[in-house]
Amino acid sequence: MQYKLAHNPAKGNIKIQLPSSKSISNRLLLLNALSYSPYEIKNLSDSDDTKAMLGVLNSNSTTFDVGAAGTSMRFLTAFLSKIVGEWEITGSSRMKERPIKTLVDALNQLGGKIEYMEKEGYPPLRIFGSNLEGGELELPGNVSSQYISALLMIAPTIEKGLRLTLTGEIISKPYLEMTLALMKDFGVESHWKGHVITVPEGRYQPKVVTAESDWSAASYWYEIAALNPELNINLQGLKKISLQGDSNVQKMFEHLGVKTKFSQKGTQLSHIGTKTKKFKYNFINEPDLAQTLAVTCCLMNIPFHFTGLQTLKIKETDRITALMNELNKLGFVLESNNVDDLSWDGETCEYSSSEPIIIDTYKDHRMAMAFAPAVLKFPNIVINDPMVITKSYPNYWHDVAMAGIESKEYKFIR
């Protein structure tokens, strides 16, 4: 499927109900299960990832397919490793290319028994669930925070708890802080000093909880606000003091001319007109915002240099390469060391203004949502596989129509 986008300039005020955070929702689902809670989670995400997680936790089967849900794959691998039984878990073709060896090795070191059913180091997995024994464990700090969060959440439920030492640089700290804060809400205290996180053996307490709305989803509205000075956007459901590291998007976009105002009526975004001449930022703690900021900077003709992008290569796609490929179609020539940085010095190349510009999404929801606002500057944008947005923001196309970004099914043969 393809969507051809059109822009009918919107002015004035619009109000947007943001989706719930899937990062928080998926953690709450696991903690709910570990506490044997009888309560339903309020404002639970309706994203594909959360549906995948919920489907497994409510299933009577022993074989599970989580599709493209990376968070679910990591969290459930840890969860199933301590549930007595024999389990199999698999996912999409891309999921089978996303490494999981670090987590599997750690769980096996704790007494788990997990085998690879196909390629060494990658899903699908066969898990022989049993009682795990905790104690000392060491992991690199620069691995996916989802591996570490998965281990932390099961830590109180295993014998001796866990004393986890993270070596080297620790990335995505806000996600780990989010995990520990939610664990505390369920009655489990932890201690994080330096590179060591200690979680004692204990018992989670059931609790009525509500998931926050998603700051990552808010980033696309900041992009639209930056590109359309005549539009005032009111975002519903965000918390000023948030567990989500991506709430830092409000500070980033101050440099791109967007002001944030919080009130009881919601979070108001408005254009203040001033912008930086060059944007430099280390995304080590907010990697999911890199695509939004890269596209926005290019569309605003603001050169940039991003660092801290090492996890982007193992996301839904290699996001560094994907950004370089698709922005090049719009005439922007980006550079990267192909490890952890991305930059644009203002260099452009020619593009066809008459032919449709086909943006590939690589089965990555954030590619679709970050590139859709490009229609505000380029009138011939076509989005391939537009419904990838259901992974985190199912109502995205409906919502952006209120900002004048209209979409309709289209078929273009290259």
Secondary structure, 3 states (H helix, E strand, C coil): CEEEEEECCCCEEEEEECCECHHHHHHHHHHHHHCCCCCCCECCCCCHHHHHHHHHHCCCCCEEECCCCHHHHHHHHHHHHCCCEEEEEECCCCHHHCCCHHHHHHHHHCCCEEEECCCCCCCCEEEEECCCEEEEEEEECCCCHHHHHHHHHHHHHCEEEEEEEEECCCCCHHHHHHHHHHHHHCCCCCEEECCEEEECCCCCCCCCCECCECHHHHHHHHHHHHHCCCEEEEEECCCCCCCCHHHHHHHHHHCCCEEEEEECCEEEEEECCCCCCCEEEECCCCHHHHHHHHHHHHHCCCCEEEECCHHHHHCCCCHHHHHHHHHHHCCECCECCCCCCEEECCCECCCCCCCCEEECCCCCHHHHHHHHHHHHCCCCEEEECHHHHHHCCCCHHHHHHCCCEEEEEECCCC
